[in-house]
Each structure stands twice: as structure tokens, then as C-alpha cells.
Amino acid sequence: MGRATFLFARLRANIYPFEIVAFASLVATVTFLRLHHLRIDWQTFEYTVPPLVPVMGKYFAIGVGLYLVYLLLRRQRVTPYIRRVLSLSWLTLTGRLWLAIIVFTYCYLWLKVCAPLVNHRLWDAAFWRLDTILHFGFSPSLFLLGLTEGTGLIGLLDQWYKLWLPSVSLSIAFFMSLPGARVRRRFVLSCVLIWVLGAWTYVSLPALGPIYAFHPHWENALPDLPEASAAQELLWGNYEKVIAGRTGNLKQFNPTLGIAAMPSLHVGVHWLLMLWIRRYARPFFVPAVIGTFLTFLGSIATGWHYAIDGYVGIGLGQLSFWLAHRTERRPQARFALAPLATTSESTGQ
């Protein structure tokens, strides 16, 4: 009995908060969707997870390369970092971090795409009214649309919004490649938290977004929004296949093409990354602030989101960052690494 207790305590000591949250979310997601009579089984895993593996490998290499460039730009030695990256402890933790990202990506995709099957209510009208109340009787969607339509600015916001995924992917790869073990764990924990909290909010407060719920307002602007309009049409076709499943006639659909407006994780994740950049890559903080602001404007002008979606996304980003930095206050021995002979901000200690 004493040996079993010792082994359990040892196992528990070697499980980090980012793993607890990720795998608890997996259990909760599968249980919740199966209780709603959705077939979440091994086939859903095969459809979404294997394609992520080569992508993760690519971004692992990119992240290390980006951090090496960062060290060179700051005129710091790269040899200590290379030794650390080649250490067994660093590589082992890297595998665990990427596994957690795969797990929360799986949960996020299936919760988002299945939201209209488990909650039929739409909050678009309420969010439109709330936007108007919060902005002193003016709709920020109509205000930004009127301000940018026909000026070329809306097209620039459309193009910037398209860059969200590569900007986020490269930023995650960079922070995943930091030398400090604890800061890497905290970073992934913050990512797990914002995406998991965001996905459950999609289910709790489903909304399509202004472009779908109030489409006539954007009809004249669509020629200036080639990226957004093409993506919105693609997602709407998939959404129609999903809601057909309410009557039991669920045809083949793409789980990566879910529609959900509340919250805006485009804005929230950029805000979260901006906070990380401010603390650990300060030379890039001003571009991160500008990029986050443009993402917020783009989310409204292109019709994807209500302003309130962005505010909630920012709140989730701030909360995730705060929670991640209040875990693991004491260094854990198993993956603790000696600091590099550089700045303390690089190690996360």
C-alpha cells in the first residue's frame, strides 16, 4: 500500500497543469458530446489528429530557427541554446507540449462544429443590441463598415485578417522553443485555457456573427472582401450540412469549418500573444499591439464578429495569461533546466 501511494504521488508530481487541463477537457468534451448522442469515436480522432502530426513537426523546426534568429538579433550566443535543445529533458517536454496542443485542438474543433447540434438558440440579435448599448446607441459594425467601405481600408483589413493563422502559428512555434522549461509549460497552459474556454463559450452562447445574421448590411462591401466572403461562403455550406443533422440526416461535413462568433478568439489569441511578447520578446511588442488592434477592427469590419465578441476574447486572453503565471510557483525538478548565460527573460525563471 505504501509503495502504491509512493508511485501515485510520483506520477502526480510529474503531471503538469497544462496536461491536467488538456486531458480533463478531452474527457469532458467526449462525454458531453456523446451524452448529446453525437458519435465522437476513434473515427473523429483519425480524421483530425493524424494531419496535425507533420504540421507539428514542421513548426517545431521553424520555432527553433526563429529563436536562433532572435538570439542572433540580440547578439547573444547560440551554443548554450543549441545544447539545451538537444538535451533529452528539453525534447521530452517538447513532445508533451505538442501532445497537449493536439488534444486541445481536437476538443476545440469538435465542440465548435457541434455547437449548433447541442444548443439551437442563437444570440445574434442580443449581441447586436448589446453592441449598440455599449457604444452609446451606435452599432460599431455599421460604423466601421460605413467608415471603410469604398476606401480600400476594408480590403486591407480583409487581407490582414487572412494572416491570422500564420501569425499565430509562428508565434506559438517561437514560444514553444524558448529554453526555459517553466515558461514553456506556462505558455502552453495559457493556450489550452483560452481555446478550451472559448470552445465552451461557443456551446453556451452560440452566435453566427453579423455577416450571417445581418447579411444585407454587407452586400455592397462583399466585392472588397474577397478573402472573407470566400471563407464565409465555405463555412456556411458546411454549417448547413451540420444543422441538417438536427433531423437525423447528418451528411458528411468538415469539422475544421465550424461557425461561432462569441467570443472572438482571433482577437483573444492575438491579445494573449501580445502579452507574452511584452514579457519575453519585448522588441516585437509594438508590432504586436498594432497587429492586435488591426485584428479587432478587421473582425468587425468584415462581419465575422460583434465588438462584444472581441471584448470577451480579450478578457479570456488576459485571464488565461494571468492563470498561467499563477501556476508552478515553485520550480519542479524533473524538467527544470539551468538558465542560459543570457537574460532572465529568455529562460522564464
Secondary structure, DSSP 8 states (H G I E B T S, - for coil): -HHHHHHHHHHHHT--HHHHHHHHHHHHHHHHHHHTT---SHHHHHHHSTTHHHHHHHHHHHHHHHHHHHHHHTT--SHHHHHHHTSHHHHHHHHHHHHHHHHHHHHHHHHHHHHHHH-----HHHHHHHHHHHTTT--HHHHHHHHHTTTSHHHHHHHHHHTHHHHHHHHHHHHHT-S-HHHHHHHHHHHHHHHHHHHHHHHHS----HHHHTGGGGGGGGGG-HHHHHHHHHHHHHHHHHHGGGGT------TT-----SS-HHHHHHHHHHHHHHHH-GGGHHHHHHHHHHHHHHHHHTSS--HHHHHHHHHHHHHHHHHHTTS--S--TTT-----SS-HHHHT-
